[in-house]
Amino acid sequence: MTWNNRGARWGALLVALLAALLTGACGSPAATPDQRGAAPGAAAGAVAARPRPAWVELPSIQAKSTLIPLGLNPDKTVEVPPVDQPLQAGWYENSPPPGQIGPSVVLGHIDGHHEKGIFWRLREVKAGDKVLVGRQDGRTLTFVVSKVDQVAKSAFPTDAVYGDTADPELRLITCGGVFDHGTGNYRDNIIVYAKLAS
């Protein structure tokens, strides 16, 4: 089954993922399988044979991290990188691997454990900047940023971020905007959209 056929299936999960992504110093969001009852974790085996990402680097903001796989916790909440390791980024393994058709999703903290996170400066990235992704097969992919958005979590553009694409693309996501001390959450998300260049 291709990503294009699976993409819509995860829409409901990804709404929940981004609605609460990295909340409260970028903590763990809650999510459940979509309305059709198909848990996204079931697709993990389908991408296991493809080259998986090993690291991500954004030279324009001096950010580089290995990538750990992120899936679902036993209680069906979506995994995020450990908050006590805020410089660790992760790849949501039920999105297409970088270099495959569709939007590959990388999550990182803006902060955590009283420290700046790997995506602390993500809001500074600009169109035309490069994002490098190293794969476990030794290949390095170059993506070029097409746009950067800051959006309220309540108005997250799910289709734009997770909808099917004709080519390999990349999404980098973190929290941003004002930190609401009352709820312990950042109010916005920073989203970087990038397209495969080589």
C-alpha positions as CSV (number, residue, x, y, z in Angstrom):
1,M,0.0,0.0,0.0
2,T,1.4,3.4,-1.0
3,W,1.6,6.5,1.2
4,N,-0.9,8.2,-1.1
5,N,-3.5,5.5,-0.3
6,R,-2.7,5.6,3.4
7,G,-2.4,9.4,3.9
8,A,-6.1,10.2,4.5
9,R,-6.4,7.3,6.9
10,W,-4.2,9.0,9.5
11,G,-5.9,12.4,9.3
12,A,-7.8,12.1,12.6
13,L,-4.7,10.9,14.4
14,L,-2.6,13.7,13.1
15,V,-5.2,16.3,14.0
16,A,-4.9,15.1,17.6
17,L,-1.1,14.9,17.3
18,L,-0.8,18.5,16.2
19,A,-3.5,19.9,18.3
20,A,-1.5,19.0,21.4
21,L,2.0,18.6,19.9
22,L,4.7,19.2,22.4
23,T,2.5,20.9,24.8
24,G,3.8,22.4,28.1
25,A,7.5,22.6,27.4
26,C,6.6,20.3,24.6
27,G,5.3,17.3,26.4
28,S,3.4,14.2,25.2
29,P,0.2,14.7,23.2
30,A,-2.8,12.4,23.3
31,A,-4.0,10.6,20.1
32,T,-6.2,7.7,19.1
33,P,-6.6,5.6,16.0
34,D,-8.7,7.2,13.3
35,Q,-12.4,6.8,12.8
36,R,-12.0,3.7,10.6
37,G,-10.3,1.9,13.5
38,A,-7.0,1.4,11.8
39,A,-4.2,2.2,14.1
40,P,-1.4,4.0,12.3
41,G,1.1,1.8,14.2
42,A,0.0,-1.1,12.0
43,A,1.7,0.5,9.0
44,A,5.1,0.5,10.7
45,G,6.1,-2.8,9.1
46,A,5.3,-1.4,5.6
47,V,8.0,1.3,5.9
48,A,10.5,-0.9,7.9
49,A,12.2,-2.1,4.7
50,R,12.7,1.4,3.3
51,P,15.8,3.4,4.2
52,R,15.0,5.1,7.5
53,P,16.3,8.5,8.5
54,A,19.3,8.7,10.9
55,W,19.7,12.4,11.5
56,V,18.5,15.9,10.5
57,E,20.4,19.1,10.2
58,L,19.4,22.7,9.6
59,P,22.6,24.6,8.9
60,S,20.9,28.0,8.9
61,I,20.1,27.7,12.6
62,Q,23.0,25.4,13.6
63,A,20.7,22.6,14.6
64,K,21.6,18.9,14.2
65,S,20.2,15.8,15.9
66,T,20.0,12.1,15.4
67,L,16.5,10.9,14.8
68,I,14.7,8.4,17.0
69,P,11.6,6.6,15.7
70,L,8.4,7.8,17.2
71,G,5.2,5.8,17.2
72,L,2.3,5.2,19.6
73,N,2.5,4.5,23.3
74,P,0.6,1.5,24.7
75,D,-2.2,3.9,25.7
76,K,-2.4,5.1,22.0
77,T,-0.8,8.5,22.8
78,V,1.7,9.6,20.2
79,E,5.3,9.4,21.3
80,V,7.5,12.5,21.2
81,P,11.2,12.8,22.0
82,P,11.9,12.7,25.7
83,V,11.3,16.0,27.3
84,D,14.4,15.6,29.5
85,Q,16.4,15.3,26.2
86,P,15.2,18.5,24.5
87,L,18.0,18.4,21.8
88,Q,16.7,15.1,20.5
89,A,14.5,15.1,17.4
90,G,12.3,12.2,16.2
91,W,10.8,10.9,13.0
92,Y,7.1,9.8,13.1
93,E,7.6,6.4,11.7
94,N,4.1,6.1,10.3
95,S,4.8,9.0,7.9
96,P,6.8,8.2,4.7
97,P,10.5,7.9,5.2
98,P,12.4,10.9,3.8
99,G,12.9,10.6,0.1
100,Q,9.7,8.6,-0.4
101,I,6.6,10.3,-1.9
102,G,4.6,12.1,0.7
103,P,5.2,14.4,3.7
104,S,7.8,12.9,6.1
105,V,7.2,14.3,9.6
106,V,10.0,15.3,12.1
107,L,9.1,16.5,15.6
108,G,11.3,18.4,18.0
109,H,11.1,20.4,21.2
110,I,11.3,24.1,21.4
111,D,12.4,23.6,25.0
112,G,12.2,21.1,27.8
113,H,13.7,20.2,31.1
114,H,14.5,24.0,31.6
115,E,16.7,24.0,28.5
116,K,16.5,25.2,24.9
117,G,15.4,22.4,22.5
118,I,16.6,21.3,19.1
119,F,14.0,23.5,17.4
120,W,14.4,26.5,19.7
121,R,15.2,28.6,16.6
122,L,13.0,26.9,14.1
123,R,10.9,30.1,13.7
124,E,14.1,31.7,12.2
125,V,14.2,29.4,9.2
126,K,13.4,31.0,5.9
127,A,12.3,29.9,2.4
128,G,15.3,28.8,0.5
129,D,17.1,27.4,3.5
130,K,18.4,23.8,3.3
131,V,17.4,20.9,5.5
132,L,19.7,17.9,5.3
133,V,18.5,14.4,6.3
134,G,20.9,11.5,6.6
135,R,19.5,8.0,6.0
136,Q,20.7,4.7,7.5
137,D,21.7,3.6,4.0
138,G,24.4,6.3,4.0
139,R,22.6,8.7,1.6
140,T,22.2,12.4,2.5
141,L,19.1,14.1,1.2
142,T,18.8,17.8,0.7
143,F,15.4,19.5,1.1
144,V,14.8,23.2,0.4
145,V,12.4,25.1,2.6
146,S,9.4,26.4,0.7
147,K,7.6,28.2,3.6
148,V,7.5,28.6,7.4
149,D,4.2,29.1,9.2
150,Q,3.2,30.0,12.7
151,V,-0.3,28.9,13.4
152,A,-2.6,28.6,16.4
153,K,-3.0,25.0,17.5
154,S,-6.7,25.5,17.3
155,A,-6.4,26.3,13.6
156,F,-3.8,23.7,12.6
157,P,-3.7,23.2,8.8
158,T,-3.9,19.4,8.8
159,D,-4.5,18.9,5.1
160,A,-1.7,21.2,4.1
161,V,0.7,19.5,6.5
162,Y,-0.3,15.9,6.1
163,G,-2.2,15.7,2.8
164,D,-0.9,13.6,0.0
165,T,1.9,15.2,-2.1
166,A,3.1,14.3,-5.6
167,D,6.7,14.4,-4.5
168,P,8.9,13.7,-1.5
169,E,8.4,16.5,1.1
170,L,9.4,17.2,4.7
171,R,7.6,18.8,7.6
172,L,9.4,20.0,10.7
173,I,7.1,20.8,13.6
174,T,7.5,22.3,17.1
175,C,5.7,24.5,19.5
176,G,5.8,28.3,19.3
177,G,4.2,31.6,20.1
178,V,3.2,32.7,23.5
179,F,3.5,30.3,26.4
180,D,0.3,30.2,28.4
181,H,1.2,29.8,32.0
182,G,-2.4,29.0,32.9
183,T,-2.5,25.9,30.8
184,G,1.2,25.1,30.7
185,N,1.1,25.0,26.9
186,Y,2.4,27.0,24.0
187,R,-0.5,28.4,22.0
188,D,1.0,27.9,18.5
189,N,2.9,25.6,16.3
190,I,5.8,26.4,14.0
191,I,5.7,24.4,10.8
192,V,8.5,24.2,8.2
193,Y,7.5,22.9,4.8
194,A,10.4,21.6,2.6
195,K,10.7,19.9,-0.8
196,L,13.3,17.3,-1.9
197,A,16.0,19.0,-4.0
198,S,18.5,16.1,-4.3
